[in-house]
Amino acid sequence: MNIIERVKAPTPKFFKVLRTIGLSVVAAGGVLMTAPVSLPAGVISLAGYLTVAGTVMTAVSQTAVENPARKPKRKGRVQ
């Protein structure tokens, strides 16, 4: 499976949630970096780290795919 097929394949629910959190972290870091007011250097450096961490989290979550060989679990009693 190449990278294009991997990105187009279905993503598990957990990684969809993680991807959304990653995008939110990137947005928060971007807002802090581009704030129109003067912020302390520590906050600006934290914003850079948030942006990188969110970007990595989003990229890894996007490339996670469901295992096609795994059978879905049955609900209810087994007879």
Secondary structure, DSSP 8 states (H G I E B T S, - for coil): --HHHHHHS---HHHHHHHHHHHHHHHHHHHHHT-SS---HHHHHHHHHHHHHHHHHHHHHHH----TTS-----S---
